[in-house]
Amino acid sequence: MVAVATLNQANRHLDVRSRALALALQRWLDAFARHELQFALYDPRAYARLRVRKEKDPELDRLKAELNRLLMIYGLREVEDAQNRVGRELIQARGIRDATRDKEVRIKWFWEIQNSIVRRVEDITEATREAARESVKRTILESLKEPVQPSVGEIARRIRTQFQAPTGARGEAAEIERPLRVHAREEGREFVFSSERAAIIARTELAQAQNSGTFAGYEAAGVEEVEWHAYSDGRSGNRHHERMNGERVKLGEYFTTPLGNKLRFPADPFAPIGETINCRCSLSAAIDTKPKSVSVPDAIEPEQASVTASEGWEERATEVVGRSVSERAIAALGGLAGATVEVFPSTFSQALTIQSKNENASALRYLYRDLAGKLVLENANIEVAEDRRGKGIGASILEQQVRAARDLGVDRIETEANRGSSFGGYYAYARLGFDAELPPDIQAATGYRRLSELMATPQGAAWWKEHGRTFKGVFDLSPGSYSRRTLDRYLREKRRQN
């Protein structure tokens, strides 16, 4: 069974470093935008048609060298940390930990990372330039459709806006930026040199480095089989990586994706870019923990539940919680009444896994201690049956979770609240009391620092419903907390309406 708590911790670590790299990449994109803008404004039509610039371009060479430097610095650090994590956290044997530090292993992967980065520098540069060309082309074509043809100066202003859209603007600049960004999203596009583009590049590059380092660590450690873990947040698109969750191959063999491509591991740097861009899937060593069935007639209020616990669950539960607890108490953390529940220890980390399923929904939870020793319940995934959506199932599940978690002394509940074509968690969880610090651009656009502040007014809640995005939310279980008050108020209003 997968070490999900460990993988989720690695993903959170990756998010932090991605934000740092994204800031550096935004500065690089700003410089690249200034470089390309001079060509685009000189002759927009020629720029839109041009595929390869034949003349020598020292400034472009300098920009490519700077991008290569950034990706090498951050990429090699991520590879190093991933290899150390394999030796330190996943497999405790000293010999294996030393194997990941072997000089030949490091030299081999240094050259692989370097070669793949050199290739991706070209890919990123050309992909960004191609997006810029398409932006200029679209601007020209749209202007030709207007009843009154805009002037050359107006077309130049529109092109400049696409290349140099303000990011994190305040005051009057923010008022100008907001409708531009809303319109761009409605059209299914975004500014070519935007902070969003920088964030996607950063996340993609570091995920490739992390999985490369993990693969190298497993290779040095002699792991025989590896498992693909999909990050099911509704953003996989047509590549459908969620279908690969749990697939296993012998180390060195290839996973075959739904698109038919061969990958050694998620975000393989040698795979087509469509398989790797913003991919947040992970790799783990495939080691089974076979469950031992235990007949448990305990009830999860208000209905009966069927619980299957794997061998060793009780020791892990005692270790995590700090005292002996019943299967009923652990199973109740799933929040699903009358569910079939599986409880088992995570293989590679000090976490307890709870899988629950009933006729309304299925859910996956992890109970573990954070670095500060606080007890955390992570809502890793929930899928509500299609015919039960919009009927208050999510609020009912959270209510039962809060009751069970509070009794166990859990400090907080964490989740990733997603936004996508079939995911509305970003708004639903915000209404139920999950809180988070808002991204800088939303802080600038709204004037609020935290999601709880934005959701405190009807206008703010309406703004978030229209413009909100995926966020990592925290439900504070402390008595009288914002989270508890918000959930209680929501449940009271729903019961009054019914």
C-alpha positions as CSV (number, residue, x, y, z in Angstrom):
1,M,0.0,0.0,0.0
2,V,1.2,3.5,-0.9
3,A,2.9,5.9,1.6
4,V,0.4,8.6,0.8
5,A,1.2,10.8,3.8
6,T,4.8,10.8,2.8
7,L,3.9,11.5,-0.8
8,N,1.6,14.3,0.2
9,Q,4.3,15.8,2.4
10,A,6.7,15.7,-0.6
11,N,4.0,17.4,-2.7
12,R,3.6,20.2,-0.1
13,H,7.4,20.6,0.0
14,L,7.4,20.8,-3.8
15,D,4.7,23.5,-3.7
16,V,6.9,25.7,-1.5
17,R,9.9,25.3,-3.8
18,S,7.7,25.8,-6.9
19,R,6.6,29.2,-5.6
20,A,10.2,30.2,-5.1
21,L,11.1,29.1,-8.6
22,A,8.0,30.6,-10.1
23,L,9.1,34.1,-8.8
24,A,12.5,33.6,-10.5
25,L,10.8,32.4,-13.7
26,Q,8.5,35.4,-13.7
27,R,11.5,37.7,-13.8
28,W,12.8,35.6,-16.6
29,L,9.5,35.8,-18.5
30,D,9.4,39.5,-18.0
31,A,12.8,39.8,-19.6
32,F,11.8,37.4,-22.4
33,A,8.6,39.5,-23.0
34,R,10.6,42.7,-23.4
35,H,12.9,40.9,-25.9
36,E,10.0,39.5,-28.0
37,L,7.9,42.6,-27.8
38,Q,10.4,44.6,-29.8
39,F,10.0,42.2,-32.7
40,A,6.3,41.9,-32.4
41,L,5.7,45.7,-32.4
42,Y,8.1,46.3,-35.3
43,D,6.1,44.2,-37.7
44,P,3.2,42.3,-36.0
45,R,2.2,40.3,-39.2
46,A,5.7,39.2,-39.9
47,Y,6.2,38.2,-36.2
48,A,2.9,36.1,-36.3
49,R,4.1,34.2,-39.3
50,L,7.8,33.7,-38.4
51,R,8.7,30.2,-37.2
52,V,12.5,30.3,-37.0
53,R,14.6,33.5,-36.6
54,K,17.7,32.9,-38.8
55,E,19.8,35.8,-37.6
56,K,22.1,35.6,-34.6
57,D,20.5,36.7,-31.4
58,P,22.9,37.2,-28.5
59,E,20.2,38.4,-26.2
60,L,18.1,35.3,-26.8
61,D,21.2,33.1,-26.1
62,R,21.7,35.0,-22.8
63,L,18.1,34.4,-21.8
64,K,18.4,30.7,-22.6
65,A,21.6,30.4,-20.5
66,E,19.8,32.1,-17.6
67,L,16.8,29.7,-17.8
68,N,19.2,26.8,-18.0
69,R,21.0,28.1,-14.8
70,L,17.7,28.4,-12.9
71,L,16.4,25.0,-13.8
72,M,19.7,23.4,-13.0
73,I,19.9,25.0,-9.5
74,Y,16.4,24.2,-8.5
75,G,16.3,20.8,-10.3
76,L,19.5,19.4,-8.9
77,R,18.4,20.4,-5.4
78,E,15.1,18.6,-5.9
79,V,16.8,15.5,-7.2
80,E,19.2,15.5,-4.2
81,D,16.4,15.8,-1.7
82,A,14.3,13.1,-3.4
83,Q,17.2,10.6,-3.3
84,N,17.9,11.4,0.3
85,R,14.2,11.0,1.1
86,V,14.3,7.5,-0.4
87,G,17.2,6.6,1.8
88,R,16.1,8.4,4.9
89,E,12.3,8.0,5.1
90,L,11.3,5.2,2.8
91,I,13.9,2.5,3.5
92,Q,15.9,2.8,6.7
93,A,18.7,0.3,5.9
94,R,22.1,2.2,6.1
95,G,23.4,0.3,3.0
96,I,20.5,1.5,0.9
97,R,20.9,5.1,2.2
98,D,24.5,5.0,1.2
99,A,23.7,3.5,-2.2
100,T,21.7,6.7,-3.0
101,R,24.8,8.7,-2.2
102,D,27.1,6.7,-4.4
103,K,29.2,8.8,-6.7
104,E,28.4,6.9,-9.9
105,V,24.7,7.2,-9.2
106,R,25.0,11.0,-8.7
107,I,27.2,11.5,-11.8
108,K,24.7,9.4,-14.0
109,W,21.7,11.4,-12.9
110,F,23.6,14.8,-13.1
111,W,24.2,14.2,-16.8
112,E,20.6,13.0,-17.4
113,I,19.2,16.0,-15.6
114,Q,21.5,18.3,-17.4
115,N,20.8,16.9,-20.9
116,S,17.0,16.9,-20.3
117,I,17.2,20.5,-19.0
118,V,19.1,21.7,-22.1
119,R,16.4,20.2,-24.2
120,R,13.6,21.7,-22.1
121,V,15.1,25.1,-22.2
122,E,14.6,25.0,-26.0
123,D,11.1,23.6,-25.5
124,I,10.0,26.3,-23.0
125,T,11.5,29.1,-25.1
126,E,9.9,27.9,-28.3
127,A,6.5,27.1,-26.7
128,T,6.5,30.5,-25.1
129,R,7.4,32.2,-28.4
130,E,4.8,30.1,-30.2
131,A,2.1,31.3,-27.6
132,A,3.3,34.8,-28.2
133,R,2.9,34.5,-32.0
134,E,-0.6,33.0,-31.6
135,S,-1.5,35.9,-29.3
136,V,-0.3,38.4,-31.9
137,K,-2.1,36.5,-34.6
138,R,-5.3,36.4,-32.6
139,T,-5.1,40.2,-31.9
140,I,-4.7,40.9,-35.6
141,L,-7.6,38.6,-36.7
142,E,-9.9,40.0,-34.0
143,S,-9.1,43.6,-35.0
144,L,-10.0,42.8,-38.7
145,K,-13.5,41.6,-37.6
146,E,-14.3,44.9,-35.9
147,P,-16.7,47.3,-37.8
148,V,-14.3,50.2,-37.3
149,Q,-10.8,49.2,-37.9
150,P,-8.5,50.0,-35.0
151,S,-5.5,52.2,-35.6
152,V,-1.9,50.8,-35.8
153,G,-1.3,52.4,-32.4
154,E,-4.4,50.6,-30.9
155,I,-3.3,47.3,-32.2
156,A,0.2,47.9,-30.8
157,R,-1.4,48.7,-27.4
158,R,-3.3,45.4,-27.4
159,I,-0.2,43.5,-28.3
160,R,1.7,45.2,-25.5
161,T,-1.1,44.3,-23.1
162,Q,-0.8,40.6,-23.9
163,F,3.0,40.7,-23.5
164,Q,3.2,42.9,-20.4
165,A,0.0,42.4,-18.5
166,P,0.5,43.6,-14.9
167,T,0.7,41.0,-12.2
168,G,-0.1,41.6,-8.6
169,A,-1.2,45.1,-9.4
170,R,-2.9,47.3,-6.9
171,G,-5.3,50.2,-7.0
172,E,-6.1,51.5,-10.5
173,A,-3.8,49.0,-12.2
174,A,-5.7,46.2,-10.5
175,E,-9.0,47.6,-11.8
176,I,-7.5,47.5,-15.3
177,E,-6.0,44.0,-14.9
178,R,-9.1,42.3,-13.5
179,P,-11.4,42.5,-16.6
180,L,-8.5,41.6,-18.9
181,R,-7.8,38.4,-16.9
182,V,-11.5,37.5,-16.6
183,H,-11.9,37.9,-20.4
184,A,-8.8,35.9,-21.1
185,R,-10.0,33.0,-18.9
186,E,-13.5,33.1,-20.5
187,E,-11.7,32.7,-23.9
188,G,-9.8,29.7,-22.5
189,R,-6.4,31.5,-22.6
190,E,-4.1,33.4,-20.3
191,F,-1.5,36.1,-20.7
192,V,1.5,34.7,-22.5
193,F,4.1,35.9,-20.0
194,S,1.8,35.7,-16.9
195,S,2.6,34.6,-13.3
196,E,0.3,31.6,-14.0
197,R,2.6,30.5,-16.8
198,A,5.6,30.8,-14.6
199,A,3.9,28.8,-11.9
200,I,3.0,26.0,-14.3
201,I,6.6,25.8,-15.7
202,A,8.0,25.8,-12.1
203,R,5.7,23.0,-10.9
204,T,6.4,20.9,-14.0
205,E,10.1,21.2,-13.8
206,L,10.4,20.5,-10.1
207,A,8.0,17.5,-10.4
208,Q,10.2,16.1,-13.1
209,A,13.3,16.6,-10.9
210,Q,11.6,15.1,-7.8
211,N,10.4,12.0,-9.7
212,S,13.8,11.6,-11.4
213,G,15.5,11.7,-8.0
214,T,13.0,9.2,-6.5
215,F,13.6,6.9,-9.5
216,A,17.4,7.1,-9.1
217,G,17.1,6.4,-5.4
218,Y,15.0,3.3,-6.0
219,E,17.4,2.2,-8.7
220,A,20.4,2.5,-6.4
221,A,18.4,0.8,-3.6
222,G,17.5,-2.3,-5.7
223,V,13.7,-1.7,-5.5
224,E,12.2,-4.2,-7.9
225,E,8.7,-2.8,-8.6
226,V,7.3,0.8,-8.6
227,E,3.7,2.1,-8.4
228,W,2.1,5.2,-10.1
229,H,0.1,7.4,-7.8
230,A,-2.3,9.8,-9.6
231,Y,-3.0,13.2,-8.2
232,S,-6.8,13.2,-8.8
233,D,-7.7,16.9,-8.8
234,G,-9.7,17.1,-12.0
235,R,-6.9,18.8,-13.9
236,S,-5.4,15.8,-15.7
237,G,-7.4,16.7,-18.9
238,N,-7.4,14.4,-21.9
239,R,-4.3,12.6,-20.7
240,H,-6.4,10.9,-17.9
241,H,-3.6,10.1,-15.6
242,E,-6.2,9.3,-12.9
243,R,-6.8,6.1,-14.7
244,M,-3.2,5.0,-14.0
245,N,-3.5,5.3,-10.2
246,G,-2.2,2.1,-8.6
247,E,-0.6,0.7,-11.8
248,R,2.7,-1.1,-11.2
249,V,5.7,-2.0,-13.4
250,K,9.1,-3.6,-12.8
251,L,11.7,-0.9,-12.2
252,G,13.2,0.0,-15.6
253,E,10.1,-1.0,-17.5
254,Y,7.7,1.6,-18.9
255,F,4.2,2.7,-17.8
256,T,1.9,3.1,-20.8
257,T,-0.4,6.1,-20.5
258,P,-4.0,6.4,-21.8
259,L,-2.5,8.4,-24.7
260,G,-0.2,5.5,-25.6
261,N,3.1,7.1,-24.5
262,K,5.8,5.2,-22.6
263,L,7.1,6.8,-19.3
264,R,9.6,5.4,-16.8
265,F,7.8,7.5,-14.1
266,P,5.4,10.4,-13.7
267,A,6.7,13.6,-15.4
268,D,9.5,11.7,-17.1
269,P,11.6,14.4,-18.7
270,F,12.0,12.4,-21.9
271,A,8.2,12.1,-22.4
272,P,6.1,14.3,-24.6
273,I,5.3,17.6,-23.0
274,G,1.6,16.9,-23.0
275,E,2.2,14.1,-20.5
276,T,4.3,16.1,-18.2
277,I,3.1,19.7,-18.0
278,N,1.7,20.4,-14.5
279,C,1.7,16.7,-13.8
280,R,1.5,16.2,-10.0
281,C,1.5,12.4,-10.0
282,S,4.1,10.6,-7.8
283,L,6.1,7.3,-7.8
284,S,6.6,4.9,-4.9
285,A,8.1,1.5,-4.3
286,A,5.4,-1.2,-4.6
287,I,5.3,-3.1,-1.3
288,D,2.1,-4.8,-0.3
289,T,0.5,-4.9,3.1
290,K,-2.1,-7.7,2.9
291,P,-5.2,-6.9,5.0
292,K,-6.4,-9.3,7.6
293,S,-10.2,-9.3,7.9
294,V,-11.6,-8.6,11.3
295,S,-15.3,-8.9,12.1
296,V,-16.3,-5.7,13.8
297,P,-19.9,-5.1,14.7
298,D,-19.3,-1.6,16.0
299,A,-21.6,1.2,14.8
300,I,-20.7,4.4,13.2
301,E,-23.6,6.6,14.1
302,P,-26.3,6.5,13.0
303,E,-26.0,3.3,10.9
304,Q,-24.1,0.1,11.1
305,A,-20.7,-0.1,9.4
306,S,-18.5,-3.0,8.2
307,V,-14.8,-2.5,9.1
308,T,-11.8,-4.4,7.7
309,A,-8.6,-3.7,9.5
310,S,-5.1,-4.8,8.4
311,E,-2.6,-6.5,10.7
312,G,-0.7,-3.9,12.6
313,W,-3.3,-1.2,12.4
314,E,-3.8,-1.1,16.2
315,E,-0.1,-0.5,16.9
316,R,0.0,2.3,14.3
317,A,-3.2,3.9,15.7
318,T,-1.8,3.9,19.2
319,E,1.5,5.4,17.9
320,V,-0.2,8.1,16.0
321,V,-3.0,9.1,18.4
322,G,-0.9,8.5,21.5
323,R,-3.3,6.2,23.3
324,S,-5.3,3.0,22.6
325,V,-8.3,3.7,20.3
326,S,-11.1,1.6,19.0
327,E,-11.7,0.7,15.3
328,R,-15.0,2.5,15.7
329,A,-13.3,5.7,16.6
330,I,-10.8,5.5,13.7
331,A,-13.5,4.4,11.1
332,A,-15.7,7.3,12.1
333,L,-13.0,9.7,10.8
334,G,-14.1,8.8,7.3
335,G,-17.4,10.6,8.0
336,L,-19.5,8.2,6.0
337,A,-22.5,6.7,7.9
338,G,-23.2,3.0,7.1
339,A,-20.0,2.7,5.2
340,T,-17.7,-0.2,4.3
341,V,-14.4,0.9,6.0
342,E,-10.8,-0.3,5.6
343,V,-8.2,0.8,8.2
344,F,-4.5,0.0,7.7
345,P,-1.1,1.5,8.4
346,S,0.7,3.3,5.6
347,T,3.7,1.3,4.6
348,F,6.4,4.1,4.4
349,S,5.2,6.7,6.9
350,Q,3.8,6.9,10.4
351,A,0.3,7.5,9.1
352,L,-3.0,5.6,9.4
353,T,-5.1,5.2,6.2
354,I,-8.9,5.1,6.3
355,Q,-10.9,4.2,3.2
356,S,-14.7,4.5,3.4
357,K,-17.5,3.8,0.9
358,N,-21.3,3.8,1.1
359,E,-24.1,4.3,-1.5
360,N,-23.6,8.1,-1.4
361,A,-19.8,8.5,-1.6
362,S,-16.3,7.1,-1.2
363,A,-13.6,8.8,0.7
364,L,-9.9,8.4,1.5
365,R,-8.4,9.9,4.7
366,Y,-5.0,9.9,6.5
367,L,-4.3,10.4,10.1
368,Y,-0.8,11.5,11.1
369,R,1.4,13.8,13.2
370,D,2.9,16.9,11.6
371,L,6.5,18.0,12.3
372,A,5.2,20.0,15.3
373,G,3.6,16.9,16.8
374,K,0.0,18.1,16.0
375,L,-2.5,15.4,15.1
376,V,-3.8,16.0,11.5
377,L,-6.6,14.4,9.6
378,E,-6.1,14.8,5.8
379,N,-9.0,14.5,3.5
380,A,-7.1,13.2,0.5
381,N,-10.1,12.4,-1.7
382,I,-13.9,12.2,-1.8
383,E,-16.2,11.2,-4.6
384,V,-19.9,11.8,-4.2
385,A,-22.2,9.7,-6.4
386,E,-23.4,11.8,-9.3
387,D,-27.1,11.5,-8.4
388,R,-26.3,12.6,-4.8
389,R,-24.4,15.8,-5.6
390,G,-25.9,19.1,-4.4
391,K,-27.9,17.4,-1.7
392,G,-25.8,18.4,1.3
393,I,-23.8,15.1,1.5
394,G,-20.5,16.9,1.8
395,A,-21.7,19.0,4.8
396,S,-23.1,16.0,6.5
397,I,-19.8,14.1,6.0
398,L,-17.8,17.0,7.4
399,E,-20.1,17.3,10.4
400,Q,-19.5,13.7,11.4
401,Q,-15.8,14.0,10.7
402,V,-15.5,17.1,13.0
403,R,-17.3,15.2,15.8
404,A,-15.1,12.1,15.5
405,A,-11.8,14.1,15.0
406,R,-12.6,16.3,18.0
407,D,-13.1,13.3,20.3
408,L,-9.7,11.9,19.2
409,G,-7.9,15.2,19.8
410,V,-7.2,16.1,16.2
411,D,-5.8,19.6,15.7
412,R,-7.1,20.3,12.2
413,I,-8.5,18.8,9.0
414,E,-6.6,19.6,5.8
415,T,-7.7,19.1,2.2
416,E,-7.0,20.4,-1.3
417,A,-10.2,22.1,-2.5
418,N,-10.2,21.8,-6.3
419,R,-11.8,23.7,-9.1
420,G,-12.4,22.0,-12.4
421,S,-15.1,21.1,-14.9
422,S,-16.5,18.5,-12.4
423,F,-14.9,19.8,-9.2
424,G,-16.5,22.5,-7.1
425,G,-14.7,21.9,-3.9
426,Y,-13.0,25.4,-4.0
427,Y,-16.4,27.0,-3.2
428,A,-18.1,24.2,-1.2
429,Y,-15.2,23.9,1.2
430,A,-14.9,27.7,1.6
431,R,-18.6,27.8,2.6
432,L,-18.1,25.1,5.1
433,G,-15.3,26.8,7.0
434,F,-12.0,25.8,5.4
435,D,-9.5,28.7,5.4
436,A,-6.3,29.6,3.6
437,E,-4.1,32.5,2.8
438,L,-5.0,34.0,-0.6
439,P,-2.5,34.1,-3.4
440,P,-0.8,37.5,-3.9
441,D,-2.8,38.4,-7.1
442,I,-6.1,37.7,-5.4
443,Q,-5.0,39.7,-2.3
444,A,-4.2,42.6,-4.7
445,A,-7.5,42.3,-6.5
446,T,-9.8,42.0,-3.5
447,G,-7.9,43.7,-0.6
448,Y,-8.2,40.6,1.6
449,R,-5.4,38.4,2.9
450,R,-7.3,35.3,3.9
451,L,-10.2,33.4,2.3
452,S,-12.2,33.6,5.6
453,E,-12.1,37.4,5.3
454,L,-13.3,37.3,1.7
455,M,-16.1,34.9,2.5
456,A,-17.3,37.0,5.4
457,T,-19.4,39.2,3.1
458,P,-22.0,38.2,0.4
459,Q,-20.1,40.2,-2.2
460,G,-16.9,38.5,-1.3
461,A,-18.4,35.0,-1.4
462,A,-20.0,35.8,-4.8
463,W,-16.6,37.0,-6.1
464,W,-14.9,33.8,-4.9
465,K,-17.6,31.7,-6.5
466,E,-16.9,33.3,-9.9
467,H,-13.1,33.8,-9.7
468,G,-11.9,31.4,-7.0
469,R,-9.4,28.6,-7.7
470,T,-8.0,25.5,-6.2
471,F,-6.5,26.0,-2.7
472,K,-5.1,24.0,0.2
473,G,-7.6,24.5,3.0
474,V,-7.4,24.0,6.8
475,F,-10.4,23.4,9.1
476,D,-9.4,24.5,12.6
477,L,-11.0,22.1,15.2
478,S,-10.3,24.5,18.1
479,P,-13.4,25.4,20.1
480,G,-14.9,28.6,18.9
481,S,-12.7,28.8,15.8
482,Y,-13.7,30.4,12.5
483,S,-14.1,27.0,10.9
484,R,-16.3,25.6,13.7
485,R,-18.5,28.7,13.8
486,T,-18.9,28.7,10.0
487,L,-19.8,25.1,9.7
488,D,-22.3,25.4,12.6
489,R,-24.0,28.4,11.0
490,Y,-24.1,26.6,7.6
491,L,-25.8,23.5,9.1
492,R,-28.3,25.6,11.1
493,E,-29.3,27.5,8.0
494,K,-29.7,24.3,6.0
495,R,-31.8,22.7,8.7
496,R,-34.0,25.8,9.0
497,Q,-34.6,25.7,5.2
498,N,-35.5,22.1,5.3
